[in-house]
């Protein structure tokens, strides 16, 4: 497939990035508002979800990177979550200097509640899509994610800015 060297202003190539970014922002805003009604804030639910998805045992540095915040901001959140009994920090068995973050049983129950609440909000947002459309979109997201990962390991994006033809 041959692509033009310039993006016409209304081509899918020109519209995708900004549209995807704006939609992601609106998606997150809607879900944050939905979760806030359940008494959850993004500062607290996001780290818990990441811990659950990775099985716990993450360093504070790795968790901060996954959450997308600096380490000092995360430490304050982890202190709050630890006081609430939702997580605990344990010394690493392989590196005595490192402290690994783990969900507690209470934290796992909270994650189940978060996932249920998120699911309700997401189902409302996705109500107009069929399962096949959603599966196709997820497959595209996976391809984009793999491409981003590859580019992160190979250097800057080529001057053409075009993906390789498949």
N, C-alpha and C positions, 0 to 999 in steps of 0.2 A: 504494500500500500504506500503510495507516494503522498507525502504531506507537504502543504505549502510551507515556504520558508518563513512567512509572516502569518500571524493569526488575524484573520478578519475580526473586527470588533465583536461580532455576535456569534462567532463560531463556538462549538463546544469546547475547543482547546482554550479559547480566551476566557470563557465563562466558568470553567470547572473550578479552578482554585478558589476564586473569591466566593463563588456560590457554596462550595463545600465548607469553607471557613465560616461563612455567615450562618449556614444551616447548623453546623456543629455548635456554634455559639448559642443559637436559639434553642437547639435540642437540650443543651446543658442547662440553660436558663429555665426552661420548662421543667426539667427533672429536678433541679435544685428547689424550685418553688413547690413542686409536688412533695419532695422529701421534707421540706421545711414544715409543711402541714403535719407531718408525722414526727416533728421535733428533731429532725436530723439536719446537720449542716454539711456542706461539701468538705469543709476542713476536717470533719471527723469521719464521715462515711467513706471517703475515698481511700484513706490509708487502710481502713479495715478491709475493704474489698480487695485491695492489692495484697494484703497479708493472706487473705483467704485464698486468692487465686494462685499464689505461689506456694502455699502450704506453710507459710510462716518461716521463721528462722532467717529473716533478712536483716542485714546490717542497716543501721539508721541511714547511712549514706546511700545504699541501694534503694531503700524505701523512698527517700527524698527524691532521688532521680526518677523513680517510677511515678511518683505523685506529681512531680514537676514543680517542686518548691526547694528553697535552699534549706540546708541542714538545720540552721538555727530556728527557722520557722517551724520545721517539723518537730523539733525537740519539744517545743512548747505544747504542740498538739498531742504528742505522745505522752507528755506528763499528765495532761488532762485525761486522756484515755486510760492511762495506767491507774490514776486515782479512781476512775470509775470502775476499775476492775475488768476492763475489756481486753487489755493486753498486758504482757509482762516482758521485761528486758532481761535476758540471761547472757552470761559470759559465753563466748564461743569456746567450744572444746578444742578447736584447732588454733585459735589466736586469742590468748588471754586478754589482749587489749581491746578486742572487739566485743561489742554487745549486740546480740541478735534479738530482734523483736518477734514475739510469738503471740497469737491470739490465745486468750483464756477460754474456758468453756462458756463463760458469760459473753465474751466477745464473739464466739461462734454463733451463739443464739441471736446476738444483735445483727450479725451479718445476714442470717436467715431472714430476719425482719426487714433489713435494708433491701435484700434481693426481692422479697415479696412486694415491697412498696415500689421499688424501681420497675419491677415487672408490670405492675398496674399502670404506671405512667407511660412506659414504653408501649404497652399494648394499645393505649389510647392514641399515641402518636402514629403507630403503624397500622391502624385499623383499616386504612384504604388499600393496603398492599396484600397480595396473595402470598402464600407460603413460597411459591416458586419465585415470585419477584424478589422477595426478601432473600432467598437463598442465592439468587443471581447477584444481587447487590453485595452480599457478604463475600461471595467469590471474587468480585471486583475489588472490594476492600482488601482482601488477602493478597491479591496481585499487586496492588499499590503498596501495601505494607512491605512485601518482599522486595519491591523495586527500591523503596526508601532505604531498607536495610542494606541492599547491595550498593547503593550510592554512598551510604555512610562509610562503607568499607573501601570504596574505590576512589573517592575524591570528588571534586566538583562535578556538577552537571555539565554535559557537553554544551558548547555554545549554541547548538541548534535548539536545545531545550526539549527535544523530541524523544519520546520513548522509542526503544528499538521495535521494529515491526515483529509481530508474532505470527 
